[in-house]
Amino acid sequence: MVNGYRPNTLAEALEIRGRERVVPYAGGTDLMIRGQEELPFLFLNRLPELRHITAGESGDRIGAACTFSEILDHPGAPAALKAAVREIGAPAIRNLGTIGGNICNASPKADAALMLCAMDAMLRLQSARGERIIPILDFWLGRGKTTLGVDELLTEVLIPRRNCRHYFKKVGARRALAISRVSFAGLFGERDGIITVCSAAFGAVADTVLRSPENESLFVGKTMAEAKAKKAEFLAAYDALIQPIQGRVSAPYRKKVCANLLSDFLAENGI
Ligand SMILES: Cc1cc2nc3c(=O)[nH]c(=O)nc-3n(C[C@H](O)[C@H](O)[C@H](O)COP(=O)(O)OP(=O)(O)OC[C@H]3O[C@@H](n4cnc5c(N)ncnc54)[C@H](O)[C@@H]3O)c2cc1C
């Protein structure tokens, strides 16, 4: 059996992906700890089509094989994404790990993916048959499960430009190399006294990232004064929603951390 393919172009990679079962390999930082794969690898690091970062007026586009270090070093990459990426692993992991791998690994603890969820990012999935663009939240089906077809690759992340502030915090065991116990990404924006953006995404509490447009709509379109009056209702709605799964860290502890992070996010934004 061949142990891997090293295509030089996206077309070549998609042709191989469509022809036989392979495991896409970007930085390998998640794959290397999974152990021996039975299928050959499809190495993505030589594909120039997956390595761009383009900042535009209406939105940003980031190639799936961009590493975290490349994102941090790029002056045009969104500040909100950088805030999450800065918290990832140690330099060795940031130099190899990619944004596409962070999304496709489908871990609810993934930091960049969490922020992308708060940012309403869209994903471009391509195969030799064509392409589709879907919201990031629709991509995950569960822990380690995605809607990615066997012949598809994630090629690009599309991020809408928004005039808002960002917030990212993760609570982990150790700062360096810490995988999140609970993490939170939020965006908040207002114009002429009206709240235009309020995204709240929780990581590491469920099988996939937790976001509730219904709860967020309690604030969006309201004045700051109305939001302050609805703050208790807002917090209660999240208290009902967040039912952390029992893991190595107790569920009540994680629920309490979520509530604290949400309150801190609101306080930072004047609510
Ligand atoms: C010591 C250590 C510390 C870590 N710390 C953190 C941390 O703090 N925060 C965090 O979020 N993560 C952390 N991670 C996890 C990991 O580094 C990230 O999830 C990283 O983004 C994975 O990217 P990669 O390119 O290495 O993925 P890979 O290992 O190459 O791939 C991961 C998965 O995605 C698939 N895949 C990759 N790219 C594509 C694509 N373009 N299309 C389709 N499928 C694709 C692969 O087939 C595989 O299933 C850590 C890992 C280690 C080993």
The ligand as an ORCA input file, in Angstrom:
! r2SCAN-3c Opt
* xyz 0 1
  C       0.474     19.200     22.101
  C      -0.761     19.680     21.406
  C      -1.373     20.855     21.839
  C      -2.541     21.320     21.205
  N      -3.114     22.471     21.661
  C      -4.244     22.919     21.073
  C      -4.882     24.107     21.550
  O      -4.450     24.768     22.479
  N      -6.025     24.495     20.900
  C      -6.552     23.806     19.846
  O      -7.578     24.212     19.313
  N      -5.957     22.669     19.387
  C      -4.840     22.218     19.970
  N      -4.248     21.059     19.513
  C      -4.892     20.303     18.423
  C      -4.337     20.591     16.990
  O      -3.077     21.175     17.011
  C      -5.297     21.502     16.201
  O      -6.595     20.953     16.164
  C      -4.811     21.785     14.759
  O      -5.559     22.840     14.233
  C      -4.956     20.590     13.825
  O      -4.505     21.020     12.551
  P      -3.580     20.099     11.653
  O      -3.302     20.824     10.401
  O      -2.388     19.631     12.425
  O      -4.587     18.884     11.406
  P      -4.272     17.385     10.953
  O      -3.769     16.616     12.137
  O      -3.459     17.356      9.714
  O      -5.758     16.918     10.595
  C      -6.790     16.905     11.560
  C      -8.053     16.315     10.923
  O      -8.552     17.174      9.918
  C      -8.557     16.535      8.622
  N      -8.166     17.600      7.683
  C      -7.140     18.478      7.829
  N      -7.167     19.397      6.854
  C      -8.222     19.091      6.045
  C      -8.781     19.685      4.869
  N      -8.270     20.810      4.327
  N      -9.860     19.110      4.315
  C     -10.417     17.986      4.861
  N      -9.941     17.398      5.991
  C      -8.861     17.943      6.572
  C      -7.590     15.373      8.747
  O      -7.899     14.327      7.866
  C      -7.815     14.986     10.213
  O      -8.985     14.215     10.318
  C      -3.068     20.589     20.120
  C      -2.458     19.414     19.661
  C      -1.307     18.963     20.304
  C      -0.643     17.701     19.798
*
